[in-house]
Amino acid sequence: MSYDISLYLQIDTGGPEPVDYCAADIGNYTSNVSSMWSDALGHRLADLKGKTAGDSINDLKRAVADMENRPDHYRTMNPPNGWGNYEGALDYLRELLVACIAHPKAEIHISH
């Protein structure tokens, strides 16, 4: 199982319905590292689903900083099966943070 995250905006193109536009596709990463994200965020990564990117920036900044400042703590959470690791989990959060800063009005979509 993995997390697949994208940021979407609804755009009024003048048609009868707004159009969903993918502003950023973060891609997917294994859920084997979800305990790292939960520890860093203080809640599950999946809890960002449906929130605006702008509302998630502070949590993501804090989580990225914590992971950067305590690598040994997070490396102890590396999955024993080798699917995912600290470095990949941190890079995924960084990518999400950068996208949220670039598109603060977008809605976070998460499937897993």
N, C-alpha and C positions, 0 to 999 in steps of 0.2 A: 504494500500500500504506500501511496505517496501523497504529498500535497501538491496541488497544481493551482497557482495563484495568478490572477490577472486583475488589472484595474480597468474599469469600464465607466464611460460617460454616456449619458443620454443626450443626443443632439437633435434639435429641432431643425429638420431639413425643409420644412414647409409642407411636408406630406401629411397624411392623416394621423400618423403615429410618429413619435420620436424614434430615432434609430440608436441602437446600442453600438458604441464605438469602443474598440479595445485600445485604450491609451498606452497600456504597457502589459506585456506578457512576461512574467517573471519565470515561467516554466515550472517544472516540477522537481521535487527533491523528496527523498525517502522519509517516511514518517518514523523510521527507526531512531531519529534524532529528536523527536518531539519532546522528550524530557529535557533536553538542553534548552529548547525554545521556551518551554513552560517555566523553567527555572529563571531564565534571563528576563522574560516578559512579566512574570508574576501571574500569568494566566496562559491558557492554551492559545497557540497560534490560530487555531480555528475560530477563536472568539473574535477575531478581527473581521470575520465574514460579515458583509453587509454594512460595515462602517465606512465612513469616508476616509480617504487617504490622509487628509489633513488632520483628522481626529486621532490618527494612529501614529503620527510622527513622533511625539514625545515618548510614547512607550517603546517604539522601535529604536530611537536614539539611545535611550537608557539601556535597552537590551544589548544593542551592539557594543556600547561602551563597556558593559559588564562582561560580555564575552571576550572582548579585547583585553581587558584588565585582569581577567582570571582564567587564562588558557588552561592551566593545569587542572583547575576545578572541572572545566567542561570536557577536557580530554578523558577524564576518568569515566565519563558517560558515553564514550565511543561505543557503538553497538558491537557486541562480541562476534556477530556474524560478518562484520566487515562492510555491511551495506550502509554507507554514510559515515561521516566523521565530523569532528569539531570544525575543521577548516571549511568543509562544504556547508555545514549548518550556518556558520558565521557569514560566509559569502552570500548565501541565500537571503539572510536577513539584511545584509548590506544592500543587495540588489533591490529588495522590497523597499527599504528606506529611501534609496535614491529615487525610485519610481514614485513613491508617495510625496516626496518633496517636489518633484517635477509636475505632479498631477494631483494637487491637494483636493480638488473637487470630485475626483473619481471615486467610485465605489469599489471596495475590495471584494472580489469574487474568489472563493476558495472551494475547490472540490478535493475530496480525499476518500 
